[in-house]
């Protein structure tokens, strides 16, 4: 079970990711002061408001998509709507659009 304080902090950080940018589970964990990348994934999976808090903008450190509670097809749709190109379940130009929290 997640800590509500952690959820709020994660949501605050998600709101800082600019349009057309993505961050990683690792960067998000680091910004939250933890090395618990799986915990971060669990928090993201339990995000009660994915429309408001863009958890779809969090990907793996190699630019691959990772998971999404609403499914990878939905994550790809949301990323593309945000101007992020995806091919073969990977973010294109990952290094250029990576946002460090």
C-alpha positions as protocol buffer text, in pm:
chain_id: "A"
residue {
  index: 1
  type: UNK
  ca { x: 0 y: 0 z: 0 }
}
residue {
  index: 2
  type: UNK
  ca { x: 125 y: 346 z: -81 }
}
residue {
  index: 3
  type: UNK
  ca { x: 176 y: 638 z: 148 }
}
residue {
  index: 4
  type: UNK
  ca { x: -63 y: 930 z: 70 }
}
residue {
  index: 5
  type: UNK
  ca { x: 223 y: 1176 z: 121 }
}
residue {
  index: 6
  type: UNK
  ca { x: 427 y: 993 z: -141 }
}
residue {
  index: 7
  type: UNK
  ca { x: 133 y: 999 z: -381 }
}
residue {
  index: 8
  type: UNK
  ca { x: 93 y: 1376 z: -340 }
}
residue {
  index: 9
  type: UNK
  ca { x: 466 y: 1434 z: -393 }
}
residue {
  index: 10
  type: UNK
  ca { x: 465 y: 1215 z: -703 }
}
residue {
  index: 11
  type: UNK
  ca { x: 164 y: 1403 z: -842 }
}
residue {
  index: 12
  type: UNK
  ca { x: 337 y: 1737 z: -781 }
}
residue {
  index: 13
  type: UNK
  ca { x: 642 y: 1615 z: -972 }
}
residue {
  index: 14
  type: UNK
  ca { x: 433 y: 1483 z: -1260 }
}
residue {
  index: 15
  type: UNK
  ca { x: 285 y: 1830 z: -1306 }
}
residue {
  index: 16
  type: UNK
  ca { x: 634 y: 1975 z: -1363 }
}
residue {
  index: 17
  type: UNK
  ca { x: 701 y: 1765 z: -1675 }
}
residue {
  index: 18
  type: UNK
  ca { x: 662 y: 1999 z: -1973 }
}
residue {
  index: 19
  type: UNK
  ca { x: 455 y: 1920 z: -2281 }
}
residue {
  index: 20
  type: UNK
  ca { x: 655 y: 1708 z: -2523 }
}
residue {
  index: 21
  type: UNK
  ca { x: 889 y: 1574 z: -2254 }
}
residue {
  index: 22
  type: UNK
  ca { x: 917 y: 1247 z: -2063 }
}
residue {
  index: 23
  type: UNK
  ca { x: 1098 y: 1141 z: -1749 }
}
residue {
  index: 24
  type: UNK
  ca { x: 1198 y: 802 z: -1611 }
}
residue {
  index: 25
  type: UNK
  ca { x: 1098 y: 587 z: -1317 }
}
residue {
  index: 26
  type: UNK
  ca { x: 1455 y: 628 z: -1192 }
}
residue {
  index: 27
  type: UNK
  ca { x: 1450 y: 1010 z: -1218 }
}
residue {
  index: 28
  type: UNK
  ca { x: 1114 y: 1024 z: -1043 }
}
residue {
  index: 29
  type: UNK
  ca { x: 1237 y: 795 z: -765 }
}
residue {
  index: 30
  type: UNK
  ca { x: 1551 y: 1004 z: -723 }
}
residue {
  index: 31
  type: UNK
  ca { x: 1348 y: 1326 z: -702 }
}
residue {
  index: 32
  type: UNK
  ca { x: 1138 y: 1159 z: -432 }
}
residue {
  index: 33
  type: UNK
  ca { x: 1448 y: 1056 z: -237 }
}
residue {
  index: 34
  type: UNK
  ca { x: 1419 y: 681 z: -291 }
}
residue {
  index: 35
  type: UNK
  ca { x: 1578 y: 406 z: -496 }
}
residue {
  index: 36
  type: UNK
  ca { x: 1254 y: 211 z: -491 }
}
residue {
  index: 37
  type: UNK
  ca { x: 1181 y: 215 z: -863 }
}
residue {
  index: 38
  type: UNK
  ca { x: 920 y: -59 z: -829 }
}
residue {
  index: 39
  type: UNK
  ca { x: 750 y: 140 z: -555 }
}
residue {
  index: 40
  type: UNK
  ca { x: 734 y: 434 z: -795 }
}
residue {
  index: 41
  type: UNK
  ca { x: 578 y: 207 z: -1056 }
}
residue {
  index: 42
  type: UNK
  ca { x: 318 y: 96 z: -802 }
}
residue {
  index: 43
  type: UNK
  ca { x: 241 y: 457 z: -711 }
}
residue {
  index: 44
  type: UNK
  ca { x: 201 y: 547 z: -1076 }
}
residue {
  index: 45
  type: UNK
  ca { x: -27 y: 247 z: -1128 }
}
residue {
  index: 46
  type: UNK
  ca { x: -249 y: 370 z: -843 }
}
residue {
  index: 47
  type: UNK
  ca { x: -265 y: 730 z: -965 }
}
residue {
  index: 48
  type: UNK
  ca { x: -635 y: 810 z: -914 }
}
residue {
  index: 49
  type: UNK
  ca { x: -636 y: 1095 z: -1167 }
}
residue {
  index: 50
  type: UNK
  ca { x: -431 y: 1010 z: -1478 }
}
residue {
  index: 51
  type: UNK
  ca { x: -609 y: 1286 z: -1671 }
}
residue {
  index: 52
  type: UNK
  ca { x: -482 y: 1547 z: -1425 }
}
residue {
  index: 53
  type: UNK
  ca { x: -146 y: 1392 z: -1328 }
}
residue {
  index: 54
  type: UNK
  ca { x: 29 y: 1273 z: -1647 }
}
residue {
  index: 55
  type: UNK
  ca { x: 178 y: 945 z: -1530 }
}
residue {
  index: 56
  type: UNK
  ca { x: 194 y: 832 z: -1894 }
}
residue {
  index: 57
  type: UNK
  ca { x: 500 y: 1059 z: -1930 }
}
residue {
  index: 58
  type: UNK
  ca { x: 711 y: 823 z: -1718 }
}
residue {
  index: 59
  type: UNK
  ca { x: 911 y: 565 z: -1915 }
}
residue {
  index: 60
  type: UNK
  ca { x: 1204 y: 332 z: -1860 }
}
residue {
  index: 61
  type: UNK
  ca { x: 1560 y: 465 z: -1864 }
}
residue {
  index: 62
  type: UNK
  ca { x: 1622 y: 308 z: -2206 }
}
residue {
  index: 63
  type: UNK
  ca { x: 1325 y: 492 z: -2358 }
}
residue {
  index: 64
  type: UNK
  ca { x: 1096 y: 190 z: -2367 }
}
residue {
  index: 65
  type: UNK
  ca { x: 744 y: 249 z: -2246 }
}
residue {
  index: 66
  type: UNK
  ca { x: 713 y: 45 z: -1929 }
}
residue {
  index: 67
  type: UNK
  ca { x: 364 y: -11 z: -1799 }
}
residue {
  index: 68
  type: UNK
  ca { x: 47 y: 192 z: -1773 }
}
residue {
  index: 69
  type: UNK
  ca { x: -264 y: 109 z: -1572 }
}
residue {
  index: 70
  type: UNK
  ca { x: -488 y: 182 z: -1873 }
}
residue {
  index: 71
  type: UNK
  ca { x: -272 y: -24 z: -2112 }
}
residue {
  index: 72
  type: UNK
  ca { x: 21 y: 47 z: -2339 }
}
residue {
  index: 73
  type: UNK
  ca { x: -198 y: 138 z: -2637 }
}
residue {
  index: 74
  type: UNK
  ca { x: -357 y: 413 z: -2428 }
}
residue {
  index: 75
  type: UNK
  ca { x: -13 y: 529 z: -2310 }
}
residue {
  index: 76
  type: UNK
  ca { x: 106 y: 554 z: -2672 }
}
residue {
  index: 77
  type: UNK
  ca { x: -206 y: 752 z: -2768 }
}
residue {
  index: 78
  type: UNK
  ca { x: -148 y: 996 z: -2482 }
}
residue {
  index: 79
  type: UNK
  ca { x: 222 y: 1034 z: -2560 }
}
residue {
  index: 80
  type: UNK
  ca { x: 150 y: 1103 z: -2926 }
}
residue {
  index: 81
  type: UNK
  ca { x: -118 y: 1359 z: -2831 }
}
residue {
  index: 82
  type: UNK
  ca { x: 153 y: 1530 z: -2625 }
}
residue {
  index: 83
  type: UNK
  ca { x: 381 y: 1549 z: -2931 }
}
residue {
  index: 84
  type: UNK
  ca { x: 602 y: 1256 z: -2832 }
}
residue {
  index: 85
  type: UNK
  ca { x: 689 y: 1013 z: -3109 }
}
residue {
  index: 86
  type: UNK
  ca { x: 674 y: 641 z: -3031 }
}
residue {
  index: 87
  type: UNK
  ca { x: 792 y: 355 z: -3251 }
}
residue {
  index: 88
  type: UNK
  ca { x: 811 y: -14 z: -3159 }
}
residue {
  index: 89
  type: UNK
  ca { x: 711 y: 70 z: -2800 }
}
residue {
  index: 90
  type: UNK
  ca { x: 1002 y: 311 z: -2757 }
}
residue {
  index: 91
  type: UNK
  ca { x: 1012 y: 688 z: -2729 }
}
residue {
  index: 92
  type: UNK
  ca { x: 1198 y: 831 z: -3027 }
}
residue {
  index: 93
  type: UNK
  ca { x: 1467 y: 1090 z: -2961 }
}
residue {
  index: 94
  type: UNK
  ca { x: 1454 y: 991 z: -2595 }
}
residue {
  index: 95
  type: UNK
  ca { x: 1776 y: 1172 z: -2501 }
}
residue {
  index: 96
  type: UNK
  ca { x: 1649 y: 1499 z: -2648 }
}
residue {
  index: 97
  type: UNK
  ca { x: 1309 y: 1493 z: -2479 }
}
residue {
  index: 98
  type: UNK
  ca { x: 1415 y: 1351 z: -2143 }
}
residue {
  index: 99
  type: UNK
  ca { x: 1318 y: 1582 z: -1855 }
}
residue {
  index: 100
  type: UNK
  ca { x: 1528 y: 1560 z: -1541 }
}
residue {
  index: 101
  type: UNK
  ca { x: 1323 y: 1630 z: -1231 }
}
